[in-house]
């Protein structure tokens, strides 16, 4: 079996509540609607990559409960390989609580089992990683991510790291060894600025480049994306569209970017345009995975907005 990419990271069930506005402390409000969907940053990434037509494998962990069964069923239907998925007997699957307001902004309360259900370093199947051409992680469990990164680099895989703010809180001492093994660092703006203490995204990207990555590809929310390499920086605008839920927009971007680079052979600029389009399609729907586009939908969107498609 040969995979394009293997992702190591979190999966969970997202309980999403749509509200008029976020509540104040001690305030009680009624939700407008609710959904219960499969989620988790790396799970979303792998599903997004597979939905575009890429061959993705997932390394993670779930409990042997109904929520875990839902995740297995959903990811399998999407075509994500789960050969090494860890199922904890008697354990519980992670459950995240998400509030989304009328503007599509989100607040997320994360279950610690997102991290704790992941395999420990000595439980990672090295052969599974080396069956792929690329390795991707959120490093939510840093010691496991470091072990997998080392295996990937030793075997010549392209490595990528999705750095979010909650992971940057582990600190530079913990994350620096992972950053040194990273080819494509894919932080969101908050994660990049938090770990570098920079007041500006460009300065944050430059600081991160000095730690080892070959490129920093940063998501900037409604402002699009930023690419930084030794040759300089380039900003790519987002596509304006209706916003129902921004949950998973970064995962939509990252999966489409890696698909563009790894499968379609696009340069970083073109891949970023494709990725911005993927994020725009995602935020039109509620739920982290519901709006992740197919290749056909993404191609149609690019033709509509640009007059041509890059994929």
C-alpha positions in Angstrom: 0.0 0.0 0.0 1.3 3.4 -1.0 -0.2 6.6 0.5 0.3 10.2 -0.6 0.3 11.4 3.0 -0.1 10.2 6.6 -1.4 12.5 9.3 -0.8 12.1 13.1 -3.2 13.9 15.4 -6.6 14.4 16.9 -10.1 13.2 16.1 -13.3 13.8 18.1 -17.0 14.4 17.9 -17.8 18.1 17.7 -21.0 19.2 19.4 -21.7 22.4 17.7 -24.3 25.0 19.0 -25.3 27.9 16.8 -26.1 31.0 18.9 -27.1 34.6 18.2 -24.1 35.8 20.2 -21.7 34.4 22.7 -23.0 34.4 26.3 -21.7 36.5 29.1 -20.4 34.9 32.3 -23.3 33.3 34.3 -25.7 34.1 31.4 -28.0 31.4 30.0 -29.0 31.4 26.4 -30.9 29.2 24.0 -29.1 27.8 20.9 -30.7 28.3 17.5 -29.7 24.8 16.3 -27.2 22.1 17.1 -25.2 19.5 15.2 -23.1 16.5 16.2 -20.3 15.8 13.7 -16.9 14.1 13.3 -14.1 16.6 13.8 -10.6 17.2 15.1 -7.9 19.2 13.3 -5.9 16.3 11.8 -9.0 14.2 11.1 -10.5 17.2 9.2 -7.2 17.6 7.3 -7.1 13.9 6.3 -10.7 13.9 5.2 -10.2 17.1 3.2 -7.2 15.6 1.5 -9.1 12.4 0.7 -12.2 14.2 -0.5 -10.0 16.0 -3.1 -8.8 12.6 -4.4 -5.6 12.2 -2.4 -4.6 9.0 -0.7 -4.5 9.8 3.1 -3.8 7.7 6.1 -4.6 8.7 9.7 -2.7 7.9 13.0 -4.8 8.7 16.0 -6.9 7.2 18.8 -10.5 6.8 19.8 -12.5 5.0 22.6 -14.5 1.8 21.9 -17.8 3.7 22.2 -20.6 4.9 19.9 -18.7 8.1 19.1 -15.6 6.1 18.1 -17.8 3.9 15.8 -19.2 7.0 14.2 -15.6 8.3 13.5 -14.5 5.0 12.0 -17.6 4.8 9.8 -17.3 8.5 8.6 -13.6 8.4 7.9 -13.8 5.1 6.1 -16.6 6.3 3.9 -14.3 9.3 3.0 -11.6 6.9 1.9 -9.1 7.7 4.7 -7.0 4.7 5.6 -7.3 3.7 9.3 -5.1 0.6 9.4 -3.2 1.8 12.5 -6.0 3.6 14.3 -5.7 3.0 18.1 -9.0 1.9 19.8 -8.8 2.1 23.6 -10.8 -0.7 25.2 -13.1 0.7 27.8 -12.0 4.2 26.8 -14.0 7.3 25.7 -13.7 9.2 22.5 -13.0 12.9 22.7 -15.9 15.3 22.6 -15.4 19.0 21.8 -17.9 21.7 22.5 -18.2 24.5 19.9 -20.2 27.7 19.9 -20.7 29.5 16.6 -22.3 32.9 16.5 -24.3 34.6 13.7 -21.1 36.0 12.2 -19.6 32.5 11.9 -17.1 33.1 14.6 -16.3 30.2 16.9 -15.3 29.3 20.5 -14.1 25.8 21.1 -13.7 23.9 24.3 -11.3 21.0 23.7 -11.4 17.6 25.4 -8.0 16.5 26.8 -8.6 13.1 25.2 -7.8 14.8 21.9 -4.2 14.5 23.1 -4.4 11.5 25.5 -6.0 9.1 23.1 -3.1 9.4 20.6 -0.4 6.6 20.5 2.7 7.1 22.6 6.0 7.2 20.8 6.7 3.5 21.2 3.2 2.6 19.8 3.7 4.4 16.5 4.0 2.1 13.4 7.1 3.4 11.6 6.4 1.3 8.5 3.0 2.9 8.2 4.6 6.4 8.1 7.2 5.3 5.5 4.5 3.9 3.3 3.6 7.5 2.4 5.3 10.3 0.5 4.5 13.0 3.1 3.9 13.3 6.8 1.6 15.8 8.5 1.0 16.6 12.2 -0.6 19.1 14.6 1.9 18.0 17.3 -0.8 18.0 19.9 1.2 15.2 21.6 4.7 16.5 21.1 6.7 13.4 22.0 4.8 11.3 19.6 5.0 13.9 16.9 8.8 14.2 17.3 9.2 10.4 17.0 7.1 10.3 13.8 8.9 13.4 12.4 12.3 11.8 12.8 11.1 8.6 11.1 9.7 10.7 8.2 12.8 12.8 7.7 15.1 9.7 7.9 13.1 8.2 5.0 13.0 11.4 2.9 9.3 12.3 3.3 8.0 15.8 2.9 7.1 17.0 6.5 4.4 19.5 7.5 3.3 20.9 10.9 0.0 22.6 11.5 0.8 24.9 14.5 -2.1 26.3 16.4 -2.1 28.6 19.5 -3.0 25.9 22.0 0.0 23.8 20.8 2.3 26.8 20.8 1.6 27.0 24.6 3.8 24.0 25.0 6.7 26.4 24.5 9.6 26.7 22.1 11.8 24.4 24.1 9.4 21.6 23.5 8.5 22.4 19.9 11.9 23.5 18.5 13.1 19.9 17.8 9.9 19.3 15.8 10.3 22.7 14.0 13.8 21.7 13.0 12.4 18.7 11.2 9.6 20.6 9.4 9.7 21.3 5.7 6.3 23.2 5.5 5.3 24.9 8.7 1.5 25.7 8.5 0.6 27.9 11.5 -2.5 30.0 11.9 -1.8 33.6 12.7 -2.4 33.2 16.4 -0.1 30.2 16.7 2.7 31.9 14.9 2.5 35.1 16.8 2.1 33.4 20.1 5.2 31.2 19.9 7.4 34.0 18.6 6.0 36.9 20.7 5.9 38.8 17.4 3.4 41.7 17.0 3.2 41.2 13.3 2.5 38.0 11.2 5.4 38.8 8.8 7.9 39.1 11.7 6.5 36.0 13.2 7.0 34.1 9.9 10.6 35.3 9.6 11.3 34.2 13.2 9.9 30.8 12.5 12.0 30.3 9.3 15.1 30.8 11.4 14.1 27.7 13.4 14.4 25.3 10.5 11.3 25.1 8.2 11.9 25.6 4.5 8.7 27.6 4.2 6.0 29.1 6.5 2.5 29.0 5.0 0.3 31.0 7.4 -3.5 31.2 7.4 -4.7 34.7 8.2 -8.5 34.3 8.5 -10.4 36.7 6.3 -7.1 38.2 5.1 -6.2 35.1 3.3 -2.7 33.6 3.6 1.0 34.4 3.9 3.9 32.5 2.4 7.4 33.1 3.7 10.6 31.6 2.4 14.2 32.7 2.4 13.3 34.6 -0.8 10.8 36.8 0.9 7.1 37.0 1.7 3.9 36.9 -0.4 0.4 37.6 0.6 -2.6 35.9 -1.1 -6.1 37.3 -0.7 -9.0 35.3 0.6 -12.1 34.8 -1.6 -15.1 36.8 -0.3 -18.1 34.7 0.4 -20.9 34.1 3.0 -19.8 32.9 6.4 -21.8 30.4 8.4 -19.1 28.7 10.4 -15.3 29.2 10.3 -14.7 25.9 12.2 -12.2 23.8 10.1 -11.4 26.6 7.7 -7.7 26.2 8.4 -7.9 22.5 7.9 -9.6 23.0 4.6 -6.8 25.3 3.6 -4.0 23.0 4.7 -5.4 19.9 3.1 -5.9 21.7 -0.2 -2.5 23.3 -0.1 -0.8 19.9 0.5 -2.9 18.3 -2.2 -1.9 21.1 -4.6 1.8 20.7 -3.9 2.0 17.0 -3.4 -0.5 15.6 -5.9 -0.8 18.3 -8.5 2.8 19.7 -8.4 1.8 23.3 -7.9 4.1 26.0 -6.7 3.4 27.5 -3.3 1.6 30.6 -4.8 -0.8 28.6 -6.9 -1.3 26.0 -4.1 -2.2 28.9 -1.7 -4.8 30.2 -4.2 -6.4 26.8 -4.4 -6.2 26.5 -0.6 -7.9 29.9 0.0 -10.7 28.7 -2.3 -11.1 25.5 -0.3 -11.4 27.5 2.9 -14.0 29.8 1.3 -16.1 26.8 0.3 -15.8 25.3 3.8 -17.1 28.4 5.7 -20.3 28.3 3.8 -21.5 25.3 5.8 -21.8 24.5 9.5 -19.4 21.8 10.8 -15.7 21.3 10.3 -16.1 18.6 7.6 -19.5 19.3 5.9 -18.1 22.1 3.7 -14.8 20.4 2.7 -15.0 20.5 -1.1 -14.6 17.8 -3.6 -12.1 18.4 -6.4 -15.0 19.1 -8.8 -16.6 21.7 -6.5 -13.2 23.3 -5.9 -12.5 23.4 -9.7 -15.9 24.9 -10.4 -15.4 27.6 -7.7 -12.0 28.6 -9.2 -13.5 28.8 -12.7 -16.3 31.0 -11.4 -14.0 33.3 -9.5 -10.9 33.4 -11.6 -12.2 32.3 -15.1 -9.9 29.3 -15.0 -8.8 26.5 -12.6 -5.4 25.6 -11.3 -6.3 22.0 -10.6 
